[in-house]
């Protein structure tokens, strides 16, 4: 007889605690091989295809597309083999944190044949559960067919008093839940479960009893004429939820301050044009700004740090992992260029292009999106001049770059039309004072206005 193995959502690493089901890649009844991807999920970091470490027939899936599951929650069950004990599957080739890296410890489970279906099968099962519970003995396990049948119906949680009667078997496994409902005259057919695929749990029964008690004791109030505001609701989950959480935490924990300066970028634009006119790969403006940032951080390393709150220490880092903001159809992401301080303009251009392409394709890995130490935000691409960036927690600073546009400017004592850009620096006031932040920003502006300044650090 086939043995049923439960595959749970694995730990996807980098402190991720939940994931959203994007696309199921297998159907119930489909045969899957070991390490075959079975579901595509979206985490706060990236889109990930999750492989199953078991081979067999898919007997159940848990969660619809769009549902959010915590790490460790059941994803699906797979019927494996013909023995009466669960086999010890070989180590899987795929490696995700938490599974697939070796042979798991054996687990034994007795599986019984499903009892022949009878017209009053559900009523007989309920009677058996009640008898077992009243005698104080544990009931026999429900046949697998009955469990999967009970788990196939999904419900929206509604108060027991207003819910319609559930047709078919009531999705309850525990005899204790049945007895609690029976003792309180609660009709389980009017209750919707919060467990996997609508399974009624003890907490659901207790919640329904509390609601009923509150309604019985609540004073009668006249109807009101106020109405809830209507509108479209969008769940804060996936990347959008991760962005909301990170920005909120930044505002709560970091005492930030912002300084800004206008700079004449005419010479920087000319220098880029001259570079691209020469032989070799084209150089992006973002790469030149990144090269200026790494040189400025070498002069003002206080801004390449973070605050260890528990130790009450400022941790100054000896490498620059440069994040840059990228707007995609799935939301704002911040890919990270590793060891940016060791790269020249050509290398930075190539890495920015690779990460941007992956961001738009939705193929960035958690490694691509974590570990940044300083962020460069070019919001000029949106056609705006200035902004007060929110620091990408737990970093200490972010440089914002506005659009470069022709403006009147005093150049060499005369009024002229020059290419002007606004630069803004938001910094954590715990790691440095305004003098350091101002020195950093002034150096960046000097390099933008006169790129030969940068030659001193090359």
C-alpha positions in Angstrom: 0.0 0.0 0.0 1.3 3.4 -0.9 2.6 5.5 2.0 1.7 9.2 2.2 4.5 11.7 2.9 3.8 15.3 3.8 6.0 17.9 2.2 6.2 21.2 4.1 7.3 24.6 2.9 11.0 24.6 3.5 13.2 27.3 5.0 14.2 29.4 2.0 17.0 31.2 3.9 17.9 34.8 4.7 15.4 34.9 7.6 12.3 34.4 5.4 9.3 33.3 7.4 6.6 33.0 4.8 6.0 32.8 1.0 3.0 33.4 -1.3 1.9 30.7 -3.7 2.2 32.1 -7.2 1.7 29.0 -9.5 1.1 25.3 -8.8 3.3 23.3 -11.2 1.6 20.0 -10.4 -2.0 18.7 -10.1 -3.5 16.3 -7.7 -3.1 12.8 -9.1 0.0 13.7 -11.1 3.1 11.7 -10.8 6.2 13.6 -9.6 9.9 12.7 -9.6 12.4 13.4 -6.8 13.5 17.1 -7.0 10.9 18.0 -9.5 9.7 21.6 -9.0 6.1 21.5 -7.7 5.2 25.1 -6.9 6.5 28.6 -7.7 6.4 30.9 -4.6 7.1 34.5 -4.1 9.1 35.5 -1.0 10.0 38.9 0.2 13.2 38.5 -1.8 12.5 36.7 -5.1 10.5 34.2 -7.0 11.5 30.6 -6.2 10.6 27.3 -7.7 10.4 24.7 -4.8 11.4 21.1 -5.7 9.8 18.2 -3.8 12.3 15.7 -2.2 9.8 12.8 -2.7 8.8 10.8 -5.8 5.2 9.5 -6.2 1.6 10.6 -6.8 0.4 13.9 -5.5 -2.6 13.2 -3.3 -3.4 16.7 -2.0 -2.3 20.3 -2.3 -2.6 22.9 0.5 -3.3 26.5 -0.4 -4.7 28.2 -3.5 -2.6 30.4 -5.7 -2.3 33.8 -4.0 -2.4 32.3 -0.5 0.4 33.1 2.0 1.9 30.2 3.9 4.4 30.2 6.8 7.6 28.2 6.6 6.8 24.7 7.9 3.2 24.7 6.7 2.1 21.7 4.6 2.5 22.2 0.8 1.4 18.9 -0.5 1.2 15.2 0.2 2.7 12.5 -2.0 1.8 8.8 -2.0 5.1 6.9 -2.2 5.8 3.2 -2.8 3.9 0.0 -1.7 5.4 -0.9 1.7 3.6 -0.6 5.0 6.2 1.7 6.4 7.5 5.0 5.1 10.7 4.5 3.2 13.8 6.5 3.8 14.2 8.6 0.7 17.7 9.2 -0.6 19.3 12.6 -0.3 17.9 15.0 -2.8 20.1 16.7 -5.4 18.5 20.1 -4.9 19.6 22.2 -1.9 17.2 24.6 -0.2 17.9 25.5 3.4 16.2 23.0 5.7 15.8 20.0 3.3 17.4 18.2 0.4 20.9 18.1 1.8 20.9 14.6 3.1 18.9 11.6 4.1 16.2 12.5 6.7 15.6 10.3 9.7 13.1 7.5 9.1 9.5 7.9 10.2 7.1 5.0 10.5 3.4 5.4 10.0 0.7 2.8 9.9 -1.7 3.3 7.0 -5.0 1.6 7.0 -7.1 0.7 4.0 -10.1 3.0 3.5 -13.3 1.4 4.8 -15.9 0.7 2.1 -18.1 3.6 1.5 -21.6 3.4 3.0 -24.6 5.7 2.6 -24.4 6.8 6.2 -20.6 6.6 6.4 -20.1 10.1 7.8 -22.7 9.7 10.5 -21.1 6.3 11.5 -17.7 7.9 11.7 -19.0 10.7 13.9 -20.7 8.2 16.2 -17.4 6.3 16.5 -15.5 9.4 17.3 -18.1 10.4 20.0 -18.1 6.9 21.5 -14.3 6.9 21.7 -14.2 10.4 23.2 -16.8 9.5 25.8 -14.9 6.4 26.8 -11.7 8.4 27.1 -9.9 6.3 24.5 -8.3 7.4 21.4 -10.2 6.7 18.2 -8.7 4.8 15.3 -7.1 7.0 12.6 -9.5 8.0 10.0 -9.0 6.3 6.6 -6.8 8.4 4.3 -9.6 8.7 1.7 -11.8 10.2 4.4 -9.1 12.7 5.4 -8.5 13.8 1.8 -12.2 14.1 1.2 -12.6 16.3 4.2 -9.6 18.4 3.2 -10.8 19.2 -0.3 -13.5 21.7 0.6 -12.2 25.2 1.2 -14.3 27.7 3.2 -14.4 31.4 4.1 -14.6 31.9 7.9 -18.1 33.2 8.8 -19.9 33.3 12.1 -21.6 30.0 12.9 -25.0 31.6 13.4 -25.1 33.0 9.9 -23.3 30.4 7.9 -25.2 28.1 5.6 -25.3 24.4 6.2 -22.2 22.6 4.8 -23.1 19.9 2.4 -21.3 16.6 2.5 -18.8 15.4 5.2 -18.0 17.9 7.9 -14.2 18.6 7.7 -13.4 17.5 11.3 -10.8 14.9 12.3 -10.5 15.4 16.0 -13.1 13.7 18.2 -12.4 16.3 20.9 -13.5 19.0 18.5 -16.7 17.1 17.9 -17.4 16.6 21.6 -16.8 20.2 22.4 -19.3 21.3 19.7 -21.8 18.7 20.9 -21.6 19.7 24.5 -22.4 23.3 23.5 -25.1 22.5 21.0 -23.0 23.9 18.2 -23.8 22.7 14.7 -20.5 22.0 13.0 -22.2 22.1 9.6 -22.6 25.9 10.1 -18.9 26.4 10.9 -16.0 27.1 8.6 -12.5 25.9 9.5 -9.3 27.8 9.5 -7.1 24.8 9.2 -5.6 23.5 5.9 -8.3 23.4 3.2 -11.1 24.3 5.6 -10.3 21.8 8.4 -12.2 22.7 11.6 -9.9 23.1 14.5 -10.6 23.4 18.2 -9.8 27.1 18.0 -12.6 27.6 15.4 -15.2 26.0 17.8 -14.0 28.1 20.7 -14.1 31.3 18.6 -17.7 30.5 17.5 -18.7 29.9 21.1 -17.2 33.2 22.1 -19.1 35.0 19.3 -22.3 33.4 20.3 -21.8 34.3 24.0 -21.0 37.9 23.1 -24.1 38.2 21.0 -26.2 36.8 23.7 -25.0 39.3 26.3 -24.6 42.4 24.1 -27.1 45.2 24.6 -29.5 45.9 21.8 -28.6 49.0 19.9 -30.6 50.8 17.3 -29.3 50.5 13.7 -26.9 53.2 12.6 -26.8 55.0 9.3 -23.0 54.9 9.0 -21.5 52.7 6.2 -18.1 51.3 5.7 -16.1 53.1 3.1 -15.9 51.0 -0.1 -12.7 50.6 -2.1 -10.2 48.1 -3.5 -8.1 46.2 -1.0 -4.6 45.0 -1.8 -2.9 42.6 0.6 0.4 43.7 2.0 2.4 40.5 1.2 5.2 39.3 -1.0 7.5 42.1 -2.2 5.0 44.8 -1.5 4.7 43.6 2.1 8.5 43.3 2.5 9.0 46.9 1.3 6.3 48.1 3.7 7.9 46.3 6.6 11.4 47.5 5.9 10.5 51.1 5.3 8.4 51.2 8.4 11.2 49.7 10.5 13.6 52.3 9.0 11.4 55.2 10.1 10.8 53.7 13.5 14.4 52.9 14.4 16.7 55.2 12.5 17.0 58.9 13.4 17.7 60.1 9.9 18.6 63.5 8.5 18.9 64.7 4.9 21.2 67.2 3.2 21.3 68.1 -0.4 23.2 70.2 -3.0 22.8 71.2 -6.6 25.7 70.3 -8.8 26.8 71.2 -12.4 27.0 67.8 -14.2 28.0 69.2 -17.6 31.6 68.0 -17.3 30.5 64.5 -16.1 28.2 64.2 -19.1 31.0 65.3 -21.5 33.4 62.8 -19.9 30.9 59.9 -20.4 30.3 60.9 -24.0 34.1 60.8 -24.6 34.4 57.4 -22.9 31.6 56.0 -25.1 33.2 57.4 -28.2 36.3 55.4 -27.6 36.6 51.7 -28.3 35.2 49.3 -25.7 31.9 48.7 -23.9 29.6 51.7 -23.3 29.7 53.2 -19.8 26.4 53.9 -18.0 25.8 57.1 -16.0 24.8 55.0 -13.0 28.2 53.2 -13.1 30.1 56.6 -13.0 27.9 57.7 -10.0 28.6 54.4 -8.3 32.4 54.8 -8.8 32.1 58.3 -7.3 30.2 56.8 -4.3 32.8 54.2 -3.6 35.5 56.8 -3.7 33.5 59.0 -1.3 32.9 56.1 1.1 36.7 55.5 1.2 37.1 59.0 2.4 34.1 58.9 4.8 33.8 55.2 5.9 31.4 56.1 8.8 28.6 56.1 6.2 29.4 52.5 5.2 28.3 51.0 8.5 25.3 49.9 10.6 24.3 50.2 14.2 24.3 47.0 16.3 21.4 48.0 18.6 21.8 45.1 21.1 25.6 45.7 21.5 25.2 49.5 21.3 28.0 49.6 18.8 28.6 51.1 15.3 30.0 48.5 13.0 32.1 50.0 10.2 32.4 47.7 7.2 35.5 47.1 5.1 33.7 46.3 1.9 31.1 48.1 -0.1 28.1 46.1 -1.3 26.3 48.8 -3.3 22.5 48.5 -3.6 20.6 50.4 -6.2 16.8 50.9 -6.5 15.1 49.2 -9.5 11.4 49.6 -10.2 9.8 46.5 -11.7 6.2 45.3 -12.4 6.3 43.4 -9.2 7.4 46.4 -7.2 10.5 48.1 -5.9 13.6 45.9 -5.4 17.1 46.7 -4.4 19.7 44.4 -6.1 23.2 44.5 -4.6 26.5 44.8 -6.5 29.1 42.9 -4.4 32.4 44.5 -3.6 31.7 47.5 -5.6 34.9 49.2 -4.3 37.0 46.8 -6.4 35.2 47.4 -9.7 35.9 49.8 -12.5 33.3 51.6 -14.6 33.1 48.8 -17.2 32.6 46.1 -14.5 30.0 48.2 -12.7 28.1 48.9 -16.0 28.0 45.2 -16.7 26.8 44.2 -13.3 24.1 46.9 -13.2 22.8 45.6 -16.5 22.8 42.0 -15.4 21.0 42.7 -12.1 18.5 45.0 -13.8 17.6 42.4 -16.4 17.1 39.8 -13.7 15.0 42.2 -11.7 12.6 42.7 -14.6 12.5 39.0 -15.4 11.8 38.2 -11.7 14.8 35.9 -11.5 16.8 37.7 -8.8 18.0 35.3 -6.0 17.9 36.1 -2.3 21.7 36.6 -2.5 21.2 39.3 -5.2 18.9 41.2 -2.9 20.5 41.0 0.5 23.7 42.2 2.3 23.8 45.8 1.0 25.9 48.3 2.9 25.0 51.5 1.0 22.3 52.4 -1.5 22.4 54.6 -4.6 18.9 55.7 -5.7 18.6 57.3 -9.1 15.0 58.7 -9.0 15.8 61.1 -11.8 14.6 58.4 -14.2 11.1 59.2 -12.9 11.5 62.8 -14.1 11.8 64.3 -10.6 14.5 66.7 -9.3 14.7 65.8 -5.6 13.6 63.5 -2.8 14.3 62.6 0.8 15.1 58.9 0.6 14.2 56.5 3.3 17.3 54.5 4.4 17.4 50.9 3.5 17.5 49.4 7.0 20.0 48.5 8.5 22.3 50.6 6.3 23.5 54.0 7.5 22.9 56.1 4.4 21.5 56.5 0.9 22.5 58.8 -1.9 19.6 60.1 -4.1 20.2 61.5 -7.6 17.6 63.6 -9.4 17.2 64.2 -13.1 19.9 66.1 -15.0 18.3 69.1 -16.8 19.5 72.3 -18.4 19.3 75.2 -16.0 20.7 78.7 -15.6 24.0 78.5 -13.8 26.9 80.8 -13.0 29.9 79.3 -14.7 33.3 81.0 -14.6 31.7 84.2 -13.5 29.1 84.3 -16.2 25.5 83.2 -16.5 25.2 80.1 -18.7 22.9 77.1 -19.4 24.4 74.0 -17.7 23.3 70.4 -17.0 22.3 70.6 -13.3 21.5 67.7 -11.0 20.3 67.7 -7.4 22.0 65.3 -5.0 20.5 64.3 -1.6 22.0 62.3 1.2 19.9 60.7 3.9 22.0 59.4 6.8 21.7 57.8 10.2 22.5 60.5 12.7 23.7 57.9 15.2 26.8 57.0 13.0 28.0 60.5 12.3 27.2 64.2 12.5 26.4 66.7 9.8 30.0 67.5 9.2 30.8 64.0 8.0 27.6 63.8 5.9 28.3 67.2 4.4 31.9 66.2 3.6 30.7 63.1 1.8 28.1 64.9 -0.2 30.4 67.8 -1.1 33.0 65.3 -2.4 30.4 63.6 -4.6 29.3 67.0 -6.0 32.9 68.0 -6.7 33.5 64.8 -8.6 30.3 65.3 -10.6 31.3 68.9 -11.4 34.9 68.1 -12.2 35.5 64.3 -12.8 39.3 64.8 -12.8 39.0 65.0 -8.9 38.2 61.3 -9.0 41.6 60.6 -10.7 43.3 61.0 -7.3 41.6 57.9 -6.0 42.0 55.6 -9.1 
